[in-house]
Every structure is written in structure tokens, then in C-alpha cells.
């Protein structure tokens, strides 16, 4: 019965839905669309999308962007060789000396920590890593079990 | 004839179709109108190539469907969650031995109840209505619907089955009401 029921229901629903005529669009739709088009057309060209800019403006903007990109590449290449660069770098390093001190301290701490880890037996390190992994898996398992129990269909 | 006039005629010709597509997916008149406006603004950008295209209807329907689904996807996590959690839902529902289906076409032919069918369709939960509309009105296959909605094939089949059943029940209830009158 179920084998016949599903295809028959599908055919019935298909016929009913396909027999529905289009709905009447609200009378406000056409004025809204035309107003939006007029609103967009009234915008100055530079506030519209780049594709509808005048061809000359598009070429000019593209050339400007390329020139800027080329200038940045050239500056990145030539600037470190300039005399002014050293003095600017000196001023900047003075401004950021505090950050440099913190960075140095952190580097020393990191080096000490890694030296300490190297002294520890490999077995102990492995055991620690396995414990961490097991703890993580336990948390995941417990969380999943809680979700199943909390949202089980009754 | 001004430049806007052919486009105005174009909107007039297709507005009901575009609005119906959006409305049946979204079940909200204001949102369907917003989506329809967006569809026609996209069409305006390509009007030169669309105006004489024989596939313009299909293009408009596809854009309306995609924009509506994008709009729905913002809320999809919520409605798919509730669809999954509905008590008694799931695959097991499909295994219940069903009653003999009433002839829906006869019901619809009995009176001018297209509006009732429309209302019944719009009152379905989005998790059932959207795949049902995509299957029966947009002609998509189960696999395409699953891909578009980013859900499993099994869920699409179950939701479509539930949607058809719900539609049948709503129309049967309406028939009983007529019988009582």
C-alpha cells in the first residue's frame, strides 16, 4: 500500500501545485523598481559601480592604481638604500624601544622554556601529550553525550 | 518612447512570475517584494541582452530562487534545527502505513480553492515548504535540492514527504468543512 501511496501522493501534489496560477504582484512593486533605477541613475558616476564608469575614468583609475602599486614596489626596493632611511629607522626604534624590551624578554623566556623541555625525558613528554589528548577526547565525548541526552526525542 | 518604457513593460510582463517564485519560497509578502525588486534591478543591468532572449523567464526564475534561498539561508540554521527536533519526526514517519489518499485534484476542482491551496502551502514550515516548492514548482531533483539547501538527501526526501502529507491533511480538513456546510 505504502509503495503505491507515495507515487500517487507525489503525482496528486504535483498536479495541484502546478495548477496554481501566478500570484498577483503588489501594485507597489513596479513603482519601487522604477524609482530604484532612477535613484541609481541620478547618482554621480563615481558613486556607481566601477563597471558603469565612463571608459576614460575606468582607464585612468586603473592606470592610477597600477602606478601606485609600482611606486610602492619601487619604494620597498630603493628606500632601505637611502640615507634618510637610517635616520627614520633610528627614530622609529627609539619610539618602539619599550616593545623591543618586552619582545626581548619574551624571547629569553621562550628560549629558557625550550631548553628546559629538551632536558625532560622523552617518555614524560609523550605521557603528557597523551594525557592532554585523552582529556580533550573525554571533554568531547561528555559534551556529545550531554547534547544527545538533552535533545533526545521523547 | 523613453529608455525606461521598454523596461517598464518588461517588469509588467514578468512581475507576477517573479513575485510568485519569491513568495512561495519566503511566505512573506514584504520580503518577496524586496527580493523581486532586487531581481529586476539585476535584470536592468543586463537588459540589453535579456530583452530579446527566449530564456529570460528561466533566468528571472533562477535569480529569484537563488536570491530567496540566500535570504532564507540567513535563518536556515534556526528552521532546520526545529525541523530536526520536531517530536515524532524523522525517517520513522515515512514507515507509517498511510491511509488511502484523498483525490486532491478533485478537491481542488470542487470549488475555486486555489487560494486555499496557496494558503496551505504558505502555512507549511520553511523546512517542508522550500524543498516542496523547489521540487514541484521549480523542477529541481532531490540531489540538486540537497546541494542547494546544504542538507542531506535523506532529509530532503523526508521533508518533501512531510510537506506533501501536511498539504494533503490541510486540504482534506477543508473538504470535511465543506461537507459539514
Interface residues (C-beta under 8 A of the other chain):
Chain A: X1 X2 X5 X6 X8 X9 X10 X12 X13 X14 X15 X16 X17 X18 X19 X20 X21 X22 X23 X24 X25 X26 X28 X29 X30 X32 X33 X34 X36 X37 X38 X40 X151 X153 X154
Chain B: X4 X7 X8 X11 X12 X15 X16 X17 X18 X19 X20 X23 X24 X29 X33 X36 X37 X40 X41 X44 X85 X87 X88 X89 X90 X95 X97 X98 X100 X101 X103 X104 X105 X108 X114 X117 X118 X121 X132 X133 X136 X137 X161 X164 X165 X167 X168 X171
